[in-house]
Amino acid sequence: MIPDQGSYTGTVENENFIVEASGDVTINSLGGKDKYTIYTSISSVTINDFIPEYQVIDLRKFHNIHNMDDLKFSNTKGLGFNK
């Protein structure tokens, strides 16, 4: 669980990052079939090392997100999105 803003680093194992922070969060995946579950309205999440072929971002708690156009993506080294 990620309760506070800041930077978090995972492992090469499969993980579920549960984000409940109230500020900006950066996650360094390091691989694995990770799932990113976002529960709160935070200003931004940056996921470094995101692998779309087998990693998932779960945004089901956001009832105002209906399609990809409702998100703002920036792609540099990782995957970042701003709500």
C-alpha positions, -999 to +999 in steps of 0.1 A: +000+000+000+012+035-008-003+058+018+017+089+013+031+110-016+067+102-026+087+076-045+083+039-042+103+010-056+090-025-062+108-057-070+110-081-099+081-101-084+044-096-094+030-069-072-002-049-066+006-013-058-024+002-040-022+040-041-041+058-014-018+089-013-031+125-013-001+138-033+021+130-062+034+095-064+063+079-084+065+041-087+096+023-100+083-011-111+115-031-118+094-057-137+069-084-129+032-086-138+023-056-117-011-041-110-015-004-101-047+002-082-055+039-077-080+047-050-078+084-044-079+116-064-043+124-065-027+150-087-003+127-106+011+092-107+043+084-126+050+047-133+086+041-144+093+008-162+056+003-171+051-027-194+017-025-211+018-060-225+013-075-190+009-047-164-025-032-155-037+002-141-070-002-122-090+031-122-124+016-114-129+039-084-130+069-107-166+070-120-158+101-141-133+083-163-151+067-192-124+064-218-088+072-226-097+108-235-105+115-198-068+110-189-037+130-196-007+110-204+029+120-206+054+095-218+091+100-211+110+073-194+079+058-178+042+062-179+028+092-161-008+104-159-024+134-143-060+135-131 
